[in-house]
Amino acid sequence: MIYFTENELVIPGQLLADNGRRNGFGTYVRHGKIYASTTGLARVVNGVVRVIPVSGRYKPQRGDKVVGIVSDIKPNAVEVDISGELTAVLKPSERESTPLMIDIGDCVYAEVKTTGIRGTVLSNEGLQRITSGLLVTINPAKVPRLIGKKGSMVQILRKESGCDFWVGRNGLVVVSGPNPSSEFAAVSAINLIEREAHIPGLTERVIQLLRKLRGGGSGQA
């Protein structure tokens, strides 16, 4: 039996489920019952009970897409600030005869290749240099809600605002739109998502806000 509603805000020690359910991140099992181990949003994903923290520092995971700012360029590596506290590195591939075409201060979008006690390494494959847009910072714990199930929330943001988005799992987001008013609307929606991620009916409120700020238009597909 499940003792919470989808995306309900739960606290440590709160009973979440029993009857043989599997437990995942943010939970623990005691006497066959699943409890929350952190404050966050409770949900069931593929039959696994999980709690998504509502706050916390970013912890890099292999495969994460992140947004970062190039902070230093060395002979054999490029340092990228991915959180203000964490620095990752980009290393030119041995197969590449030309250096990475980026400079200090550039904004990049890349995938985490490896992470561990020796630090975080970003992959050169799929590396993007973002040349324009607004850089927004949100709580990394709220990024899954910003992305939505199978990217549903980002798709809505793109359609309703007419902007492009680069969403980093590290809580850095770049918004690039056709004009300042579209970018303002998109950033306002992102702030709403971060602030009200745990409140039901979020999708409808996001759409209403974007249409209000853009004068009732439906945006671009």
Order of alpha helices (4+ residues) and beta strands (2+ residues): beta-beta-beta-beta-beta-beta-beta-beta-beta-beta-beta-beta-beta-beta-alpha-alpha-beta-beta-alpha-alpha
